[in-house]
Amino acid sequence: MNPHYILFDTPERDQLFPFTHTRAVAACKTGLLTIREKWERWLQTSPISYITMDYLEAKYPLIKAPKNAVNVLVNGHLLPSVALLKTIRKMTAGQELYKNGRLLVKVVSGDDFFLPPSQSRIDFEGEVMRIDQPWHITQYNDRAIRDDFELLTKGRTSAPISSTNQVFNAEQVFIEPGASVECSVLNAMNGPIYIGKDALIMEGCLIRGPFGIGENAVLKMGTKIYGATSIGHRCVVGGEVKNTVFFDNSNKAHDGYIGDAVIGEWCNLGAHTCCSNMKNNAREVRVWMESKNEAWSAGNKCGVLMGDYSRCGINTMFNTGTVVGVSSNVFGGNFPPKFVPSFSWGGSDTQERYRLNEALRDADSWMQLKGQELSPADVQILTHLFQG
């Protein structure tokens, strides 16, 4: 019987707020795929399930293997690699894999996942890539796009590239069936370009790889993309974008700059929203860590980090390293604070608390624009966060 794989959250999941407020760690995206999707493709097995917080289980469930089967528990922060997979496949029940004292993988027989640490302990000597803080999502995005591009396109042939485009290094451009790309510049000299199924790249877009855009997503006319940028399924993006990750179903449809940023799901950035990603003195950017109640260094570049269901009004100006929580509506004539808590209403001049019924109503309205609706599991998650 084949082993059953489960991606588990660690106590460090709170360092990935605001994104892990509403999802398991392995449901976070970097590159073209979420962490779970990467593992499913690398392992050639599905579904891979989760061990996460109780209030998230309805949306991110645990699927146990049949009784007495082998369960392989993989740290949900980890990105897969060839060396890591080779090691995992050699492990047997009762063994644990560590790196620098941190548990990477645990293999158990049956469903007693929380046994004391095993005496059969292996130290992994290879390189490990972990998503531990939200800015890692963009810092690792270049490599993640390259790895995912190879994974998604190996042994396949791209749809034809229209002659109306100007293309550099066409071998590193892959277009899925149904996608439309006309009158644009596709420069894959510095990294691959992946265009998802039924995506629309409007006229005049300038794209430098590494870059990926998901199914049914749209780049508006004249969009300027610098690598490494990932745009999720059903997103609509315009303006100037650099080294940014958009989770699915979010919009930045108009002019304005965003860089070294992470935008969650069901977000909307108003026209001419701009986000600073570097301080004027070129010093380190410090980002407020909600769970630690202190600011941490995110390196020299970090843009806005926006949680799910949040929005901002036209001409919003985000300072370097601003964190916006879940389901916030940010507007006003001045810079919002560098930390906008979840369910905030306002931002620069006044900041009140969203009423829960209105937050749920507005989230559902945005979802309906893309033909979806707020599920009971979504309502449960948002209600838990609001009341917590």
Residue, then its C-alpha position, 0 to 999 in steps of 0.5 A: m500500500n502506498p504511503h499517505y502524505i499529510l502536510f502539517d502546520t508548525p507553531e511557527r505558522d503565526q509568523l506567516f500572518p496575515f496569510t495563515h489567518t485564513r489558510a493552512v501553511a501549505a495552502c500558501k503560494t510561491g512560484l506558480l503553485t501552492i506548497r501543497e500543489k508542489w508536493e502533489r506533483w513532485l510525489q505524483t499523488s493526490p489528494i495530500s491533506y493538512i494538519t492545521m488549526d481547528y477552525l480551518e479544518a472545514k476548509y483544509p481537512l485532514i484525510k487519514a490513511p486506512k488503518n495500519a497504513v503508513n502516514v508520512l507527515v511533511n512540514g508544511h513550510l517546506l518546498p520540495s526538492v530532489a534531494l528531499l524526496k529521495t530521502i523521504r522515499k527511503m524512510t520507514a515507519g518510526q523514523e524522523l527527519y531533522k534539519n538544524g534541530r527542526l522536524l522536517v518529516k515524520v513517518v508513522s504507522g497508523d494514525d497516532f501522529f503525536l507520538p513522542p519523538s522517535q529515537s530513529r532520527i535522521d539529520f538531513e544534509g541537503e539544502v532546505m527552502r522553508i516559507d517561514q515569514p511572509w516576505h519569503i514568499t517573494q524572496y523565493n519566488d524567482r527560484a520557485i517559478r523556475d522549478d514550477f515551470e519545469l514541473l508543469t511543462k516537462g515533456r509538453t509542447s506550448a500552444p503556438i505563440s502569435s506572430t503579433n508578439q515580440v519574443f525573446n528566448a521562445e523556448q522558455v515561453f509556455i502558453e497553455p491552450g485557450a490563452s490569448v497573447e497578442c501584440s506584447v513583448l515576452n522577454a524570457m532571457n532572464g527567466p521563463i514565462y508561463i501563461g495559464k489556460d484561458a488567460l488573457i494578455m491584452e495588447g501592449c504588455l511588457i513582460r520579463g521573466p521569470f513570470g507566471i499567470g494562472e487560469n482565466a487571469v487577465l493582464k490589462m493593456g500596457t501592463k509592465i511586469y518585472g520578474a519574478t512575478s506570479i499572478g494567480h487564477r482569475c486575477v486582473v492586473g495592470g500598471e507596473v508590477k515587480n517581484t510580487v505574488f498575487f494569490d488567486n482571485s485578486n485585482k490590481a486592475h489599473d495603473g500604479y506600482i507594486g513591488d516585493a509584495v504579497i497580495g492574498e485572495w479576494c483582494n482589490l487595489g483601487a486605481h493608482t494604488c502605489c506601494s513603496n518597497m524600499k526605504n529612502n535611506a536604503r536601510e533595512v525594512r522592518v515589518w510588524m509581526e502581529s503574533k510577536n507584537e514587534a517588528w522584524s527585519a525583512g531585508n532591504k526590500c519589502g512591499v505591502l503584505m495584504g491578507d485575504y478579502s482586504r481592499c484599498g481605495i483609489n490613490t492609496m499610498f502604502n509605506t514600505g513593509t506595510v501589513v494589512g490584515v484580513s477583511s480590511n477596507v483601507f481608504g483615506g487621503n494620507f498614508p495608512p499605518k504600517f500595520v492595519p489590523s484585520f477587520s479595519w475600516g478606514g486607515s489614514d485619517t480614522q480607523e474603525r472596526y468593520r461590523l461582522n455582518e457587513a464584512l461577510r456581506d462585502a466579501d461575498s459581493w466581491m466573490q460574486l463578481k467572479g462567479q463564486e460565493l462565500s462558503p459556510a467554511d469561509v464564514q466560519i473562518l472569518t467569524h472565528l477571526f473576528q471574535g478571536 
